[in-house]
């Protein structure tokens, strides 16, 4: 009996690709990263980008007071070039995951419906694994090879050292490029309220306030102990709050307008720290066409594998744009 068109190899690769893209369109992919709070927060308001050798982020550092002042009728004055704009430049980070469905899996799956369900499961698993990797790299203490820049570098314990985005924080005239920091060793039970209030206010610039207090589980539990019976703290806004990107974590606690959350991907060396985040200060940049993009399935037989395969890609990076809006309370006990 002659094979039908549905049985031909190329036809199934097209079907898998079409079904996979439809699955990603219909699926609520937000739920994929709800259990990765830091990544969810940053992705909720990610800055879209196109191509280019580097990610170039325009930065307004202020042009000083030159050319600003009062004048009277008939006064003459010279024009002053204030030049308040510079640019931070970051490399792209390229991530990939593979989706492979071998011939035996296809055979054992049975009919077309079961095969397409297998495709959905495999695609979702790949995206979950990719998100795990990006989240772990984001909350690491050492930047992964060619990976995203971790928060540890963007919001360091000593913001007067190092270069980020090709701008040297150690240069005195670049003090505007520094995040806030308190690494004196806060004892949460006795000094936590004062330390959090001060750093929160330090990160507040012209009405823009921290949106998230990010920490590990141990410090979050100390934070919970601190807030019991305190009017300085509150039940934080949950799902639908646009400033938090409508994260859907539901309920929760916080300080003033900032939601408190803990992330299990926080590296051990960051487990005693609390990050004060504002998405205008530190953000995620994603390539518009490569944010968990499913590429077409191909026949892998020419490579010696009796299977069909595809890749999922994510291109982007974590960057600083106005780091003074963010801060870090370190060495908490």
Backbone bond lengths (Angstrom), bond angles and torsions (degrees), N, CA, C in turn:
res aa  C-N    CA-C-N  psi(-1)  N-CA   C-N-CA  omega(-1)  CA-C   N-CA-C  phi
1 X - - - 1.464 - - 1.528 108.81 -
2 X 1.310 115.78 134.08 1.466 120.19 179.74 1.516 110.54 -69.85
3 X 1.337 115.33 146.12 1.458 120.08 177.90 1.517 110.18 -72.31
4 X 1.319 116.04 143.14 1.457 120.10 174.34 1.508 109.13 -79.80
5 X 1.335 116.23 167.58 1.467 120.22 179.30 1.521 111.36 -59.59
6 X 1.346 115.30 -31.60 1.459 119.21 -178.24 1.522 111.60 -66.00
7 X 1.340 116.30 -24.07 1.453 119.49 -176.99 1.520 113.08 -85.53
8 X 1.310 118.15 -13.71 1.450 119.82 -177.72 1.514 110.62 -70.42
9 X 1.341 115.28 147.23 1.460 120.82 -175.22 1.526 112.15 -58.30
10 X 1.317 116.76 -50.62 1.451 120.00 -175.60 1.519 111.60 -61.34
11 X 1.338 115.90 -36.71 1.455 119.50 -179.46 1.527 110.93 -61.94
12 X 1.331 116.86 -41.46 1.457 119.60 -179.21 1.530 111.35 -69.27
13 X 1.307 117.50 -34.14 1.465 119.41 178.09 1.525 110.60 -65.14
14 X 1.328 116.24 -39.46 1.462 119.92 176.51 1.524 111.06 -66.38
15 X 1.325 115.69 -40.57 1.468 120.09 179.35 1.529 110.41 -64.23
16 X 1.336 117.28 -45.16 1.466 120.73 179.01 1.534 110.63 -59.51
17 X 1.320 116.90 -44.44 1.469 120.78 -178.69 1.522 110.88 -64.30
18 X 1.334 116.40 -45.85 1.463 120.60 -179.95 1.526 111.01 -63.28
19 X 1.330 116.13 -43.87 1.465 120.16 -179.63 1.529 110.51 -65.45
20 X 1.337 116.82 -41.35 1.461 120.13 -179.58 1.513 112.17 -61.94
21 X 1.323 116.30 -43.88 1.471 119.41 178.73 1.521 111.27 -66.78
22 X 1.333 116.95 -36.38 1.460 119.78 177.32 1.520 110.86 -67.44
23 X 1.316 116.36 -38.16 1.466 121.28 177.32 1.527 110.41 -60.48
24 X 1.342 116.87 -44.94 1.460 120.66 -179.44 1.519 111.55 -68.67
25 X 1.328 117.22 -29.94 1.467 120.60 177.52 1.518 111.35 -71.14
26 X 1.319 116.43 -40.63 1.469 120.96 -175.50 1.522 113.56 -85.29
27 X 1.328 116.24 -28.01 1.464 120.30 -176.46 1.526 110.13 -74.79
28 X 1.317 116.17 142.77 1.464 121.23 174.08 1.517 107.37 -79.29
29 X 1.327 115.91 86.53 1.469 119.36 -174.83 1.523 112.57 -67.52
30 X 1.351 117.94 -15.59 1.466 119.65 176.78 1.521 111.15 -56.45
31 X 1.351 116.06 -34.72 1.454 118.83 -177.66 1.529 111.49 -69.37
32 X 1.337 117.29 -17.44 1.457 119.79 178.20 1.521 111.03 -61.44
33 X 1.351 117.06 -35.24 1.458 118.66 -174.16 1.520 113.48 -114.71
34 X 1.340 118.35 13.45 1.461 120.51 178.56 1.521 112.74 -61.84
35 X 1.341 117.05 -26.23 1.460 118.95 -179.70 1.529 111.44 -93.70
36 X 1.337 116.49 16.59 1.462 122.58 173.83 1.529 106.61 -125.50
37 X 1.332 118.23 77.27 1.473 121.67 -167.57 1.522 115.32 -54.67
38 X 1.338 118.19 -44.35 1.464 119.46 -177.85 1.528 110.62 -64.22
39 X 1.322 116.97 -46.68 1.456 120.87 179.68 1.527 110.44 -64.70
40 X 1.327 116.85 -39.69 1.468 120.15 179.45 1.517 111.18 -62.16
41 X 1.326 116.27 -44.17 1.469 119.98 -179.96 1.524 111.16 -62.08
42 X 1.320 117.42 -46.32 1.458 120.76 -177.22 1.537 111.54 -71.33
43 X 1.333 117.16 -35.83 1.474 119.60 179.73 1.520 111.75 -71.40
44 X 1.319 117.00 -28.33 1.465 119.96 -176.65 1.518 111.75 -60.83
45 X 1.329 116.65 -28.95 1.464 120.93 -179.74 1.527 110.86 -128.22
46 X 1.334 116.39 37.13 1.462 120.73 -177.74 1.527 110.74 -64.01
47 X 1.318 114.74 144.62 1.461 121.26 178.37 1.524 108.82 -86.62
48 X 1.345 118.52 121.34 1.466 119.93 179.74 1.522 111.31 -74.63
49 X 1.316 116.08 144.96 1.461 121.04 179.87 1.519 109.08 -137.70
50 X 1.326 115.50 161.57 1.459 121.79 176.74 1.526 108.59 -106.70
51 X 1.321 117.76 -136.80 1.452 121.16 -177.58 1.520 112.08 -91.28
52 X 1.337 115.58 -161.25 1.452 121.32 -177.79 1.504 110.71 119.68
53 X 1.335 115.97 151.23 1.459 119.70 -179.72 1.517 111.24 -64.03
54 X 1.337 116.36 -34.20 1.462 121.05 179.71 1.523 110.02 -135.58
55 X 1.320 114.51 163.05 1.455 120.89 170.46 1.521 107.56 -83.78
56 X 1.306 117.04 116.78 1.457 121.83 -178.65 1.525 108.14 -108.34
57 X 1.333 116.63 116.09 1.455 122.50 -175.61 1.526 109.15 -109.97
58 X 1.334 118.68 111.24 1.472 120.24 177.31 1.526 110.87 -62.60
59 X 1.311 116.53 135.92 1.462 122.01 -177.77 1.523 108.85 -128.27
60 X 1.332 116.13 124.84 1.466 121.36 175.76 1.522 107.78 -97.77
61 X 1.325 115.89 106.81 1.464 120.01 -177.92 1.521 112.35 -100.14
62 X 1.340 117.17 5.19 1.463 120.46 179.68 1.516 111.04 88.15
63 X 1.310 116.21 139.15 1.466 120.74 -177.12 1.514 114.58 -99.77
64 X 1.331 116.92 13.54 1.456 119.58 -178.99 1.525 111.43 76.30
65 X 1.327 116.64 -165.75 1.472 121.33 -174.79 1.518 113.02 -99.63
66 X 1.348 117.43 0.85 1.454 119.80 -179.83 1.518 112.63 -60.08
67 X 1.325 117.21 131.92 1.462 121.81 179.02 1.520 114.24 81.96
68 X 1.332 117.91 -0.26 1.463 122.23 -178.43 1.525 109.14 -106.41
69 X 1.334 117.18 132.86 1.453 120.78 177.95 1.522 110.91 164.27
70 X 1.284 116.44 -173.96 1.463 121.69 178.96 1.526 110.19 -93.15
71 X 1.328 116.57 166.33 1.464 120.69 173.71 1.522 109.24 -152.74
72 X 1.319 115.64 161.32 1.458 121.32 -179.55 1.522 109.71 -116.77
73 X 1.302 115.24 167.63 1.460 121.48 -179.29 1.531 110.84 -56.99
74 X 1.322 115.30 130.14 1.454 121.33 177.44 1.517 114.64 83.13
75 X 1.348 117.04 -0.49 1.467 119.72 -177.92 1.527 110.38 -70.78
76 X 1.314 116.59 147.45 1.448 122.35 173.85 1.521 109.19 -110.88
77 X 1.306 114.80 140.54 1.453 117.98 -179.80 1.524 109.68 -150.52
78 X 1.319 115.90 152.64 1.453 121.52 179.26 1.523 111.11 -85.30
79 X 1.315 115.77 158.80 1.454 121.96 177.43 1.527 109.66 -91.50
80 X 1.323 115.43 133.11 1.464 121.50 -178.15 1.523 109.16 -115.00
81 X 1.323 117.11 125.76 1.470 121.62 176.01 1.523 108.18 -79.44
82 X 1.332 116.25 111.32 1.469 120.62 -174.71 1.527 112.49 -81.36
83 X 1.341 118.57 -29.23 1.464 123.38 174.66 1.531 113.21 46.11
84 X 1.348 118.67 64.44 1.463 120.24 -176.63 1.534 114.13 -87.46
85 X 1.336 118.39 -1.56 1.454 120.82 -171.21 1.524 111.40 -106.30
86 X 1.322 115.76 134.43 1.460 122.29 167.50 1.536 106.32 -133.80
87 X 1.314 117.09 -172.51 1.467 119.78 -178.56 1.520 109.50 -138.95
88 X 1.328 115.42 134.87 1.460 121.50 170.97 1.525 107.14 -94.73
89 X 1.320 116.14 136.85 1.461 120.55 -175.98 1.528 110.14 -120.78
90 X 1.318 114.67 129.65 1.461 121.02 -176.77 1.522 110.50 -128.78
91 X 1.332 117.50 150.44 1.460 119.70 174.57 1.530 110.34 -76.75
92 X 1.301 116.58 158.40 1.463 121.21 170.22 1.525 108.73 -77.35
93 X 1.315 116.01 146.79 1.465 122.09 169.24 1.528 106.78 -111.50
94 X 1.324 116.62 127.16 1.463 121.80 -176.17 1.527 109.29 -112.36
95 X 1.316 116.20 122.91 1.468 121.80 178.50 1.523 109.74 -119.61
96 X 1.328 116.04 148.70 1.464 120.47 177.70 1.521 110.24 -144.01
97 X 1.315 114.49 153.66 1.452 122.07 173.12 1.513 108.28 -138.34
98 X 1.320 117.21 151.52 1.460 120.63 -176.71 1.529 111.59 -109.25
99 X 1.320 114.60 145.80 1.462 122.34 175.29 1.524 106.36 -121.61
100 X 1.327 117.87 113.14 1.464 121.87 -177.77 1.524 109.27 -124.19
101 X 1.318 115.76 129.51 1.465 122.13 177.02 1.522 106.83 -124.54
102 X 1.323 116.51 109.66 1.464 118.33 -175.18 1.525 111.07 -86.67
103 X 1.312 114.58 168.33 1.463 121.21 -173.58 1.526 112.40 -63.40
104 X 1.315 116.32 -34.19 1.469 119.25 -179.80 1.523 110.04 -69.19
105 X 1.326 117.53 -41.14 1.472 120.27 175.80 1.523 110.64 -59.54
106 X 1.331 116.87 -43.47 1.460 120.53 178.26 1.521 110.87 -59.38
107 X 1.340 115.42 -44.63 1.462 120.55 -178.60 1.525 111.26 -63.46
108 X 1.346 115.64 -44.26 1.466 119.62 -176.86 1.524 112.49 -75.17
109 X 1.330 116.39 -23.23 1.471 119.06 178.46 1.515 111.82 -66.35
110 X 1.331 116.60 -31.93 1.464 119.49 178.53 1.509 112.14 96.86
111 X 1.325 116.14 -127.70 1.455 121.96 -172.86 1.515 114.24 -72.43
112 X 1.332 116.08 174.41 1.472 121.56 -177.32 1.521 113.46 -57.18
113 X 1.339 117.84 -40.10 1.457 120.39 -179.35 1.514 112.26 -61.94
114 X 1.336 116.13 -42.47 1.463 120.60 179.80 1.528 110.76 -67.56
115 X 1.322 116.79 -35.55 1.466 119.92 178.70 1.535 110.67 -66.35
116 X 1.319 116.71 -40.89 1.460 119.87 179.31 1.526 110.97 -68.84
117 X 1.321 117.28 -34.70 1.465 119.88 175.74 1.523 110.47 -64.48
118 X 1.332 116.55 -36.72 1.457 121.25 176.34 1.525 110.40 -62.84
119 X 1.329 116.44 -40.53 1.466 120.75 177.58 1.524 110.23 -59.54
120 X 1.331 117.34 -46.09 1.468 121.25 -179.93 1.520 111.51 -59.85
121 X 1.338 115.98 -45.17 1.461 120.62 -178.67 1.520 110.61 -61.87
122 X 1.330 116.34 -43.69 1.460 120.23 -177.42 1.528 111.43 -68.10
123 X 1.329 117.67 -39.96 1.462 120.56 178.67 1.524 110.36 -63.84
124 X 1.322 116.39 -45.62 1.464 120.10 -179.98 1.526 110.81 -61.66
125 X 1.327 116.86 -41.94 1.462 120.68 179.57 1.523 110.82 -62.37
126 X 1.327 117.33 -39.96 1.467 120.91 179.70 1.523 111.05 -65.42
127 X 1.336 116.83 -43.58 1.458 119.98 179.62 1.530 110.43 -65.09
128 X 1.330 116.76 -41.06 1.466 119.93 177.30 1.531 110.87 -59.50
129 X 1.333 116.52 -43.35 1.460 120.27 -179.60 1.525 111.16 -66.94
130 X 1.330 117.36 -38.54 1.463 121.06 176.19 1.522 110.91 -61.92
131 X 1.327 116.91 -44.27 1.458 121.12 179.81 1.520 111.00 -64.21
132 X 1.335 116.34 -38.12 1.463 119.75 176.13 1.523 110.78 -59.13
133 X 1.322 115.93 -45.64 1.460 120.51 -178.15 1.528 111.70 -64.08
134 X 1.337 116.83 -45.48 1.470 120.27 -179.98 1.525 110.24 -64.31
135 X 1.339 117.34 -41.79 1.461 121.30 179.49 1.522 111.03 -63.34
136 X 1.324 117.10 -44.02 1.466 120.61 179.51 1.529 110.80 -63.74
137 X 1.335 117.02 -41.32 1.469 120.12 179.06 1.526 111.11 -66.51
138 X 1.321 116.76 -36.60 1.458 121.35 -179.57 1.522 111.65 -64.54
139 X 1.345 116.76 -32.11 1.460 121.27 -175.14 1.527 112.27 -108.96
140 X 1.321 115.82 21.57 1.463 120.87 178.02 1.530 110.06 -88.00
141 X 1.320 115.83 169.28 1.466 120.37 176.86 1.522 112.01 -99.05
142 X 1.315 117.01 -10.96 1.459 122.53 176.47 1.514 108.53 -130.21
143 X 1.321 117.33 131.48 1.452 119.95 -178.66 1.525 110.33 -65.42
144 X 1.332 115.67 128.62 1.457 120.33 176.54 1.527 109.60 -64.69
145 X 1.323 116.97 151.39 1.452 120.89 179.02 1.531 110.03 -55.93
146 X 1.321 116.01 118.94 1.474 123.13 -179.88 1.529 112.73 62.77
147 X 1.342 117.91 16.38 1.456 120.77 -176.84 1.519 113.04 -93.82
148 X 1.331 115.81 -177.31 1.462 121.06 179.06 1.530 109.77 -65.37
149 X 1.323 115.86 154.12 1.455 121.19 177.06 1.531 108.30 -74.83
150 X 1.321 118.82 124.04 1.473 120.02 -177.39 1.528 112.65 -74.13
151 X 1.329 115.72 156.85 1.461 120.84 176.65 1.514 111.09 -57.84
152 X 1.326 117.41 -29.31 1.463 121.81 179.54 1.528 111.45 -59.26
153 X 1.331 117.47 -30.97 1.469 121.41 177.59 1.525 111.85 -87.88
154 X 1.332 116.66 -36.80 1.462 120.49 -177.50 1.527 111.96 -73.55
155 X 1.346 116.07 -33.34 1.474 121.82 -179.94 1.529 106.59 -129.57
156 X 1.331 117.65 78.16 1.472 121.36 -171.63 1.522 112.82 -81.34
157 X 1.314 115.09 169.50 1.467 120.03 175.27 1.527 110.84 -69.85
158 X 1.343 116.41 -30.26 1.472 120.74 176.27 1.524 108.55 -123.85
159 X 1.325 117.88 95.33 1.465 121.00 -176.52 1.525 114.36 -76.24
160 X 1.325 117.85 3.23 1.471 119.84 178.70 1.523 111.67 -93.70
161 X 1.324 117.25 7.11 1.466 121.00 -179.32 1.523 110.01 -126.47
162 X 1.325 115.69 158.43 1.454 121.42 171.74 1.519 114.42 84.64
163 X 1.319 114.61 164.72 1.453 123.06 179.52 1.520 109.61 -117.27
164 X 1.313 116.59 131.00 1.461 122.43 177.17 1.522 108.09 -130.13
165 X 1.317 116.00 130.54 1.457 119.12 179.66 1.510 113.05 62.47
166 X 1.317 117.23 31.05 1.477 126.33 -178.26 1.524 113.16 67.56
167 X 1.339 118.58 11.34 1.461 122.19 177.56 1.536 108.31 -110.17
168 X 1.309 117.17 125.42 1.462 122.97 -175.31 1.530 110.15 -83.18
169 X 1.339 115.80 115.31 1.465 120.28 -179.82 1.526 112.34 -71.74
170 X 1.335 116.59 -21.63 1.464 119.77 -176.32 1.521 112.12 -74.38
171 X 1.314 117.43 -19.72 1.464 121.00 179.27 1.523 109.73 -71.02
172 X 1.325 116.55 126.84 1.472 120.89 -174.31 1.524 112.34 -56.54
173 X 1.321 117.18 -38.58 1.469 120.06 -178.75 1.524 112.86 -71.67
174 X 1.328 116.70 -8.57 1.472 120.81 177.54 1.526 112.08 -102.64
175 X 1.319 117.26 24.47 1.465 119.88 -178.71 1.522 112.17 -59.96
176 X 1.339 117.08 -23.70 1.466 121.66 177.26 1.537 111.99 -65.98
177 X 1.332 117.56 -13.00 1.461 122.93 -176.67 1.529 111.32 -97.57
178 X 1.334 116.14 14.13 1.456 119.91 -177.60 1.522 111.37 -105.72
179 X 1.327 114.99 138.65 1.465 120.28 172.09 1.525 108.76 -79.51
180 X 1.337 116.42 174.84 1.465 121.81 179.04 1.528 109.14 -90.94
181 X 1.315 117.11 153.10 1.466 118.95 -178.91 1.520 111.24 -155.48
182 X 1.334 114.42 144.48 1.463 122.52 170.60 1.517 105.67 -139.60
183 X 1.307 115.65 106.32 1.463 120.47 -177.24 1.525 110.86 -117.45
184 X 1.336 115.94 31.66 1.464 120.50 -175.21 1.519 113.05 -80.82
185 X 1.338 117.72 -9.88 1.457 120.08 179.33 1.515 112.09 92.43
186 X 1.324 116.47 69.94 1.462 121.67 -177.27 1.525 111.80 -75.27
187 X 1.323 116.48 130.73 1.461 121.23 170.86 1.525 105.98 -89.26
188 X 1.318 116.94 111.51 1.464 121.00 -170.34 1.525 112.22 -58.38
189 X 1.326 117.03 -43.67 1.461 119.76 -173.82 1.521 112.55 -63.96
190 X 1.345 117.73 -36.27 1.461 119.86 -174.05 1.525 113.87 -104.10
191 X 1.332 117.73 -28.35 1.467 120.46 -174.19 1.522 113.44 -127.11
192 X 1.345 117.10 4.95 1.454 120.52 -175.26 1.518 114.12 -61.69
193 X 1.340 117.10 -42.93 1.463 120.33 -177.39 1.523 111.24 -61.23
194 X 1.321 117.39 -47.06 1.470 120.94 -179.74 1.524 111.36 -64.72
195 X 1.328 117.09 -43.18 1.467 120.64 -177.29 1.520 111.44 -66.16
196 X 1.329 116.75 -42.43 1.464 120.63 179.89 1.524 110.40 -66.86
197 X 1.334 116.78 -42.79 1.457 119.96 179.55 1.532 111.11 -61.36
198 X 1.328 116.76 -45.69 1.467 119.82 -177.87 1.518 111.79 -64.35
199 X 1.331 116.83 -46.17 1.461 118.43 -178.14 1.527 111.07 -69.20
200 X 1.318 116.65 -35.95 1.469 120.39 175.48 1.528 110.07 -58.43
201 X 1.317 116.52 -45.79 1.469 120.57 179.48 1.529 111.82 -68.62
202 X 1.334 116.99 -35.32 1.467 120.16 176.82 1.532 110.85 -62.30
203 X 1.328 116.50 -34.34 1.469 121.68 -179.15 1.533 112.51 -83.01
204 X 1.309 117.28 -7.80 1.465 121.55 -179.00 1.521 109.25 -88.09
205 X 1.319 116.17 115.85 1.463 122.05 -177.28 1.522 108.96 -126.25
206 X 1.327 116.49 117.04 1.461 122.45 178.56 1.531 112.04 50.06
207 X 1.317 114.60 46.60 1.457 120.54 176.05 1.507 115.31 84.34
208 X 1.308 118.03 -8.83 1.468 121.04 177.32 1.518 109.04 -87.08
209 X 1.315 116.32 121.12 1.455 122.16 -170.65 1.524 111.08 -117.31
210 X 1.328 117.37 161.81 1.466 119.62 173.28 1.527 110.57 -57.86
211 X 1.321 115.67 144.11 1.468 121.92 -179.07 1.524 112.51 -106.62
212 X 1.324 116.22 -26.37 1.463 121.06 -176.11 1.523 109.26 -140.67
213 X 1.327 116.91 137.75 1.462 123.76 168.32 1.520 106.20 -106.88
214 X 1.322 116.60 110.03 1.466 121.98 -174.48 1.515 110.07 -106.71
215 X 1.333 115.75 134.39 1.471 120.10 -176.96 1.515 109.74 -156.43
216 X 1.333 116.20 177.36 1.453 121.30 173.47 1.522 110.68 -86.90
217 X 1.327 115.85 175.26 1.463 120.32 -174.66 1.528 112.28 -62.63
218 X 1.317 117.87 -43.39 1.471 120.68 -175.95 1.526 111.27 -60.56
219 X 1.338 116.59 -47.19 1.461 119.68 -179.32 1.524 110.34 -70.07
220 X 1.317 117.81 -33.19 1.468 120.18 177.68 1.520 110.54 -62.72
221 X 1.319 116.76 -38.78 1.465 119.92 178.76 1.528 111.23 -69.02
222 X 1.325 117.26 -35.36 1.469 119.75 173.95 1.535 109.99 -66.47
223 X 1.310 116.02 -36.59 1.466 121.39 177.11 1.528 109.79 -63.94
224 X 1.324 117.18 -41.37 1.468 120.87 177.82 1.529 110.70 -62.30
225 X 1.329 116.76 -41.88 1.467 119.69 176.99 1.530 110.95 -61.81
226 X 1.323 116.67 -38.77 1.457 121.84 -177.72 1.521 112.15 -64.04
227 X 1.335 116.71 -39.22 1.462 119.47 -170.48 1.518 113.82 -82.51
228 X 1.313 117.69 -10.78 1.458 119.39 -178.70 1.525 110.11 -59.57
229 X 1.299 116.91 119.80 1.452 122.74 177.96 1.512 114.53 77.76
230 X 1.342 118.04 8.27 1.463 120.60 -178.43 1.520 110.47 -101.13
231 X 1.329 117.04 133.94 1.457 121.56 177.75 1.533 111.93 -85.90
232 X 1.331 117.14 -4.89 1.461 120.21 178.52 1.522 111.37 -75.04
233 X 1.341 114.03 -18.04 1.454 119.11 -175.47 1.530 108.73 -115.01
234 X 1.315 116.59 171.58 1.456 119.27 -171.85 1.518 111.27 -153.76
235 X 1.333 114.27 167.46 1.453 119.89 167.24 1.516 106.83 -76.83
236 X 1.328 116.08 118.55 1.470 120.41 -172.40 1.516 111.12 -77.19
237 X 1.348 117.18 152.40 1.463 120.56 175.68 1.514 110.48 -58.72
238 X 1.314 116.07 146.66 1.460 120.43 -179.16 1.503 112.30 -112.62
239 X 1.316 115.97 -134.09 1.461 121.90 -174.45 1.525 111.14 -58.11
240 X 1.318 115.45 136.35 1.453 120.44 175.81 1.511 114.43 97.15
241 X 1.338 118.57 -9.63 1.453 120.71 177.12 1.522 107.80 -75.45
242 X 1.322 117.47 112.96 1.458 120.95 -173.40 1.523 112.29 -62.93
243 X 1.327 117.43 -28.60 1.460 119.10 -179.97 1.515 111.60 -67.53
244 X 1.324 116.99 -25.84 1.456 121.26 177.75 1.523 110.81 -98.00
245 X 1.334 116.23 2.14 1.448 119.76 -179.54 1.509 112.65 79.22
246 X 1.360 118.93 13.23 1.453 120.07 -178.41 1.515 110.96 60.09
247 X 1.326 117.11 54.87 1.450 120.17 -169.69 1.518 113.70 -68.96
248 X 1.310 117.15 -26.81 1.450 118.40 178.07 1.515 114.30 78.38
249 X 1.337 118.62 22.47 1.455 119.43 176.64 1.526 111.13 -79.31
250 X 1.336 116.00 -15.64 1.456 120.15 172.96 1.518 113.53 69.17
251 X 1.332 116.92 122.77 1.452 119.58 176.95 1.512 111.37 62.29
252 X 1.350 115.54 -139.74 1.446 119.11 178.10 1.510 112.32 99.80
253 X 1.313 115.87 179.10 1.451 122.63 -177.65 1.526 109.08 -127.30
254 X 1.322 115.95 165.72 1.449 118.89 179.43 1.504 111.62 -170.46
255 X 1.332 114.83 -174.71 1.452 122.00 176.47 1.518 107.73 -125.99
256 X 1.343 116.77 121.51 1.462 122.29 -175.22 1.528 109.46 52.08
257 X 1.351 118.39 -118.86 1.462 120.22 -177.60 1.520 113.68 -94.11
258 X 1.316 117.65 6.40 1.462 120.97 -176.03 1.525 111.30 -102.57
259 X 1.329 115.82 129.96 1.468 121.58 174.87 1.524 109.37 -80.78
260 X 1.326 116.72 137.32 1.459 122.03 174.58 1.523 109.50 -95.37
261 X 1.314 116.56 132.24 1.463 120.09 178.08 1.521 109.82 -149.03
262 X 1.331 115.30 154.06 1.461 119.33 176.00 1.515 109.31 -120.49
263 X 1.336 114.07 150.48 1.458 120.88 -175.80 1.514 108.56 -127.41
264 X 1.315 116.23 125.33 1.461 120.10 -176.37 1.531 112.59 -70.22
265 X 1.332 117.67 -13.83 1.461 120.38 177.42 1.527 112.84 -80.62
266 X 1.327 117.07 -5.01 1.466 120.56 179.79 1.533 109.42 -58.08
267 X 1.334 116.14 124.15 1.463 120.64 -179.14 1.525 110.92 -60.37
268 X 1.323 115.76 152.88 1.469 120.46 -177.36 1.521 111.99 -56.38
269 X 1.330 117.05 -37.71 1.467 120.27 -178.23 1.527 112.94 -73.47
270 X 1.331 116.88 -8.41 1.469 120.80 176.44 1.527 111.50 -105.32
271 X 1.308 116.72 3.64 1.467 120.95 -170.40 1.518 113.54 -70.09
272 X 1.342 118.01 -12.07 1.467 120.02 178.12 1.526 111.47 -107.01
273 X 1.325 117.59 14.19 1.464 121.90 -176.34 1.524 111.84 -114.30
274 X 1.328 115.55 157.37 1.466 122.96 175.56 1.531 107.52 -127.92
275 X 1.334 116.16 124.38 1.459 121.52 179.95 1.530 109.91 -98.64
276 X 1.314 116.26 132.65 1.463 123.10 175.97 1.531 106.40 -100.61
277 X 1.327 116.79 112.91 1.462 121.13 -171.27 1.522 112.45 -112.87
278 X 1.320 114.88 140.01 1.457 123.16 168.90 1.522 106.09 -134.28
279 X 1.329 117.08 129.77 1.459 120.68 -172.59 1.516 113.72 -71.69
280 X 1.339 117.27 -6.33 1.459 119.87 171.87 1.527 110.60 -90.21
281 X 1.329 116.06 -15.94 1.455 120.55 -179.23 1.514 112.62 -90.52
282 X 1.328 115.84 -51.95 1.460 123.20 174.81 1.512 107.40 -127.06
283 X 1.322 116.37 132.78 1.463 119.78 -172.98 1.515 111.40 -145.13
284 X 1.316 114.38 168.38 1.450 121.69 173.62 1.527 107.90 -101.78
285 X 1.321 116.01 135.57 1.464 121.62 174.22 1.523 107.57 -112.06
286 X 1.331 117.47 131.56 1.460 122.31 -179.34 1.526 110.45 -125.60
287 X 1.321 116.33 139.88 1.459 120.09 172.05 1.528 108.07 -67.62
288 X 1.327 116.18 129.76 1.465 121.03 -173.44 1.523 112.78 -58.34
289 X 1.335 116.94 -34.97 1.457 119.38 -176.23 1.505 114.96 -99.98
290 X 1.352 117.88 0.66 1.462 120.33 -174.54 1.522 113.04 -127.57
291 X 1.316 117.08 19.70 1.461 120.78 178.44 1.524 108.82 -85.19
292 X 1.337 116.44 93.57 1.459 123.87 -175.92 1.529 110.38 57.62
293 X 1.317 113.72 53.40 1.453 123.55 -178.77 1.525 110.11 -87.26
294 X 1.342 115.95 126.47 1.462 121.35 174.35 1.524 108.77 -87.25
295 X 1.327 116.49 122.72 1.452 121.38 177.64 1.534 109.54 -94.14
296 X 1.329 118.74 159.77 1.470 121.61 -173.16 1.529 113.47 -59.10
297 X 1.318 114.83 143.03 1.461 121.23 173.39 1.528 109.33 -68.46
298 X 1.327 114.68 144.20 1.455 121.11 178.30 1.523 109.71 -132.02
299 X 1.342 115.36 157.03 1.462 121.50 174.62 1.521 108.54 -76.50
300 X 1.328 117.36 123.64 1.462 121.37 -176.40 1.527 112.81 -94.65
301 X 1.341 117.41 3.75 1.455 120.49 -178.58 1.530 112.82 -58.92
302 X 1.360 119.14 -38.87 1.469 118.53 177.33 1.530 113.07 -60.05
303 X 1.336 116.66 -21.48 1.471 120.69 178.30 1.516 112.03 -92.12
304 X 1.345 116.60 4.24 1.450 121.02 177.49 1.515 114.27 90.16
305 X 1.322 117.49 12.71 1.461 121.47 179.97 1.520 109.23 -121.14
306 X 1.337 116.66 122.81 1.463 121.55 -179.53 1.543 108.17 -79.65
307 X 1.311 114.88 79.01 1.468 119.80 -174.12 1.520 109.78 -163.62
308 X 1.316 115.05 171.34 1.461 121.95 169.90 1.521 106.76 -117.28
309 X 1.323 116.03 145.48 1.453 118.58 -176.43 1.507 112.98 -145.79
310 X 1.319 115.08 158.71 1.463 122.53 176.87 1.520 107.62 -146.18
311 X 1.317 116.13 167.05 1.463 120.07 174.58 1.528 109.36 -122.41
312 X 1.321 114.82 152.85 1.459 122.89 172.52 1.525 106.32 -116.13
313 X 1.328 117.61 131.36 1.459 120.76 -176.95 1.528 111.87 -120.07
314 X 1.325 114.90 151.98 1.469 122.41 170.08 1.517 107.29 -137.09
315 X 1.339 116.32 126.24 1.460 122.57 178.09 1.526 108.50 -120.62
316 X 1.324 116.81 134.80 1.460 120.12 178.12 1.517 110.50 165.56
317 X 1.325 116.22 -157.67 1.459 121.64 174.21 1.525 108.92 -174.26
318 X 1.326 115.04 163.59 1.462 121.29 170.13 1.523 106.98 -93.36
319 X 1.325 117.28 133.56 1.464 120.54 -174.03 1.523 110.26 -137.15
320 X 1.327 114.97 159.49 1.464 121.95 170.29 1.521 108.16 -100.29
321 X 1.329 116.60 137.59 1.461 121.90 175.82 1.529 110.95 -120.66
322 X 1.326 115.75 -42.60 1.463 121.11 175.42 1.530 107.54 -143.20
323 X 1.335 116.37 73.35 1.472 120.56 -169.83 1.523 114.71 -61.89
324 X 1.328 118.85 -19.17 1.465 119.79 -179.73 1.525 111.74 -64.17
325 X 1.346 117.75 -14.16 1.455 121.91 177.54 1.536 111.76 -81.55
326 X 1.325 116.82 -5.69 1.463 121.61 -177.02 1.534 109.88 -120.34
327 X 1.317 116.04 161.20 1.461 119.12 -178.37 1.513 112.02 -155.68
328 X 1.328 114.03 175.78 1.465 120.20 -177.39 1.521 109.96 -146.38
329 X 1.309 114.88 122.20 1.459 122.10 174.55 1.518 106.18 -99.53
330 X 1.327 117.23 111.48 1.453 120.58 -170.33 1.510 114.23 -108.77
331 X 1.343 114.25 161.51 1.465 123.83 174.78 1.532 111.12 55.54
332 X 1.317 116.20 48.96 1.481 121.28 178.71 1.512 109.68 -79.74
333 X 1.301 115.36 142.40 1.474 119.34 176.47 1.526 109.11 -131.76
